[in-house]
Amino acid sequence: MPPRPLIASPPEEIESFLASYPLAVARHAHVLRELMKRTVPTAVERLRPGWRLVGYDLPLTSHGTYFAWIWPEGEHVHFGFEVGTLMNDPDGVLRGAHLRLKKVRYFTFAPGDKIPRRRVVWFIREAVRVASMSRGERQLLALTRRAGNSP
């Protein structure tokens, strides 16, 4: 099956999807969407209904390079990064290692949590940096990290 073309989802489709969640969760998702749009205006926002999330692709290839997602659930929203294990995380704030996830790392924001905007923007930029690497560069980075020589 050929890759899907890189076409953004209509904003009203994403709005409708987020409206199906509790208001506080949807608000957090909207804040995260806005941070993504301002930080990476070229990112293509697409609803992934099968995964029940909003995904983001960088227009680096004809089918895009998937690098981040917003995954609302009834009690909170996750904001994650596809190549999170290769991202710098100097303070160890990203989640996922505790679940032994092989690649992804994420934040979780519950209603009442304050979204640390500057920190989230920093991680968005870091995700773009890693996702923009060639496959070989990512493989070398992974090998370096496994060897304990984390850059």
Secondary structure by P-SEA (a helix, b strand, c coil): ccccccccccaaaaaaaaaaccaaaaaaaaaaaaaaaaacccbbbbbcccccbbbbbccccccbbbccbbbbcccbbbbbbccccccccccccccccccccccccccccccccccaaaaaaaaaaaaaaaaaccaaaaaaaaaaaaacccc
